[in-house]
Amino acid sequence: MAAEGQARLPSRAADRAPVARRTAARPWPDLYHGANYPQLQQVKARWDPRDFFHHDLSVRPPGR
């Protein structure tokens, strides 16, 4: 608990959780996009074939 007059920082407990608790049994695209993922990959292949717009959780091009 923050002392009086001190700002309290938001909790990042999920980031400190053991990896086993943060890792799902299924790949994240299945959990997040479900059956739509293959179609999203086709859209990605058409509009961003070189994967210029990417981050850790972005839709991957087909075959990656």
C-alpha positions, -999 to +999 in steps of 0.1 A: +000+000+000+013+035-009+022+058+020+001+089+025+010+115-001+026+091-025+012+081-059+002+045-063+015+028-094-008+005-113-003-032-106+015-052-132+010-085-114+002-104-146+037-095-160+053-110-129+033-142-129+052-174-137+055-182-174+034-213-169+004-192-158+008-168-187+011-195-214-020-209-229-023-245-241-034-232-275-016-207-297-027-171-292-041-166-327-065-195-321-076-179-288-079-144-301-090-147-337-105-182-337-117-195-371-111-161-387-073-163-386-068-179-420-089-153-437-070-125-418-038-141-431-051-138-466-059-101-461-025-096-446-008-113-476-027-090-500-023-057-482+011-061-464+030-089-483+064-078-468+050-077-432+060-041-428+033-035-402+040-060-375+044-065-338+045-095-314+007-100-316+000-091-352-014-114-378+014-134-394+015-138-432+006-173-444+035-198-440+051-180-410 
